[in-house]
Amino acid sequence: MKENMTALSGVTVTDNIKIVWVRGSDALKFDFPTRYFSLGIVGSGKSSFLESLGEEYLRNNATVLDLFGSRRGEGIAWLRSKWTNEKRILLLHGENVDLKCSHDAKNVSKLTLQDLESYDIIISATPLYISPSQEFTEVNKILDLLYKRLDWNRIVYGIVREASNIFYSRLSISKNQLQSKIEAIYLVRESRHMGMSLGLDSLKQTSVDIDMRILCDYQIIKALGIYGLPDELEWLYHIIDPKFIRNMKQREFIILSKNGAIGIGNFKEVPWHQKLKENILRAVGLKVEYGEEPVASEDRRTFKTISDTEHMEIMALYLDERQSMAKIQKLKNRSRSTIHTQITEHNEAVARSGFCPRCQRVHGNHAKESTRLEITEKV
C-alpha cells in the first residue's frame, strides 16, 4: 500500500480522500480488486468521486477503464487531466466512427488483453458511438474480454456511471431480462478474479439488484435530498444526522465497509471534471465523424433478421472459403433460401450501385465484389 495512506486513530487519508471513522475503521486498498457502489441524487458528486478514486488507482499503477456515462461523455474529460502528460491513453469507438485526436484510438472490437496491461487510461464514452444502442451492444465485447482475463500484472479499475447500464448492455444481446441480471451480477462477483476493481454509481438503490449491491466492498452514500435512505439502511439515521445525509456537499460522503465500519469523508474534486452544459468534445479538441450505423439483427419471435455483420460473414464464407450454400446453411443455422437471398441481394447491390451497402457498413472485404451463383447452387 502507498506510504501516504494511513488508518491511524480512526482516520484514513490518501492523496485525494480523507475519512473519519465513526464506528470501527478500515483502510482503502488501491492495489487490490475492490468494489465500490455509490448512491446519490443528480449533482451530488457521484461521478466526481469515482474519478477521484481513479486518480488513486493511477498512482498505484493500475489501469483505469472508464465505461458508459451520460450522452455528454463525461469520461472524455480525462483528456484534459494532468495524466495526459504522464500516462498512455486509448480511446475506444464503435463501428463506422472515426476519431481525429493525438491519442491512440481503436474500434472496441479490436481491444485486447494486452491493451489492458499496456494502457493506463482506456475510455469508452457514448459520443464515441453512433447511438446509445450501438454502445450497449459494443461494450459487451469489453465485458466478454474481461472474462478471459485469467492472469494479470495490473489492476483494472472500471468506472461504470449508472450501474444499471451493465444490465442494459447484456440485455441488448440476450433479450432475456433474467439472464441479463444474472450476467451483470456475475460480472461484479467475478471481478476480483479478473483483477478488476469496480466503481459503480446509481441514482436509486432499486436500480441495481440487491444481489449486486451486497457484493460490493464499500457502499458510498452521497446527498439523497428528499428521497432519504433506502429501507435496508434506515438504521444509519441513528448514527449519522439525517440533515447531513440529506444535504451533503458534493465533496462529502458517507462510507459503509463490508466489515461493518462506518465513516464520514470528503474528497478532492478533480479539476478536470466535465462542467454542466459543457461540450466536452469541443473542450478537448476531439473531432468525431459518424458514418452510417450497421443494421443489427432483430428477433421477430418466429425468426431473426440478418444483421449486416452476418451478411458480411455469409459473403466471406461464399467468396473466400468457397463454401456451398448447403454448408453455409449449416454453419449459420439458417435456411438455404435465406443464404441464397443474401448472395443475390449482394450481387444486385454491387451491379446497381457499385458496392454492397451492407458489407460497406461493417467494412467487409467484398463490398465492391460480386459473384455468380453456380447452376448447382440453385434453390
Steps between C-alpha positions, in 0.01 A plus 500: 500500500619856434694673776272806492202289612435446870225361721609633839272616784190432291613712204583387146686747278604470134608760243139579410292362787466541876269283713420532870365169625208536742464124554786258450763583239628389162777584253433536128721285277577607145730210422226240551173428313236697691137583419329831584130583464410872518144619555377860471273747322590688181778749568613337824849432365479124437696507173757743639557264794556203269746709295680597820533130582631454146786738571588297808514186287721672242744592777515131584582400139152369418315537169185715500223371272229767475173351370155641425386836635250756376458604138727797583800268524643570847779248459656703218594764758799281592660644185553836672626361830861518611526128424511563123866604541588197710287209382415306183140557394283292267160607362253227402234570237225320314475376144493774233632764740826686425691704758747779437719545807856474627430186705480137392155384390359171381172326429372342820498159332880526462566543874735231635603371840843646436341846462373472857861457611661750261270801531443703816163659412248338263189702418173376352252791499157533338601775248751253355216283369240569233217438746442388861372166370826445314692583817304247708563230240868581443595533869403135541818420309697669780308308767552171316871576469526559877365149564807365318740685731628199693827661610626857517779731608286811555171571671231634265270754666172514308282809536134426422287813524146379571559136589177381337674560165675166551157335505376692193820418316454126553130534420589648159642166390308242702144648490435310821463717810566227755809377316625858465471561874678173572787597268529849654515352850751242379727774368506677837548176691783376278669840457750420774617191313550712187727740687232765467383767743161658431362845572122490451250779555123527492225757556279242667584205722228299328653556154760240589407151619574438869700191400739738322514758781591252774800387297659844534774556758390859568172688467540875452207722599485845341230766549155339475275809516131425551540130420681396816667171576358176360319281751794264547724790615259702717690387811769746392278789617573392859874550443524797260291820500219470239557865401856419400384201296244715322720802426860381465726721288638353178837424656346321803390139535420220741679169456378160621754218501400135464675437832245728672709816526330836439682816404439860398733633235584767248698487180674736262279559199708450188548838324454348156150359561248591228300810582125536460398586141861465383569350157784273603591401144562864412673569831767231444524549122370152415335472157261212441362406159203265478421268212186298443405273789520124421165321504467258791304177507142519629316222681151480349402196704455261208834596345802730536590746228846503343736762643756679285775309679339163428446600136870585474593166660282311251670673208844426646414131532372490143780699335807439716447145614296387200241338722180376341165646603414168664816520709442867592142411593629257764775731623266796549193297600294670229275370224651442157263753346622764749861442395400517133315828561802660667731412213247614241434834671875556536554446126209725409628780724850483348353500147271792581724726710851362465506385862297308758390745773459216753860387458628858487335594831701229677815541286463164325776399259252431221297822505579566132529140383218301346480127439309265276271235638590169341229289339552237772425766761144565382236476768 
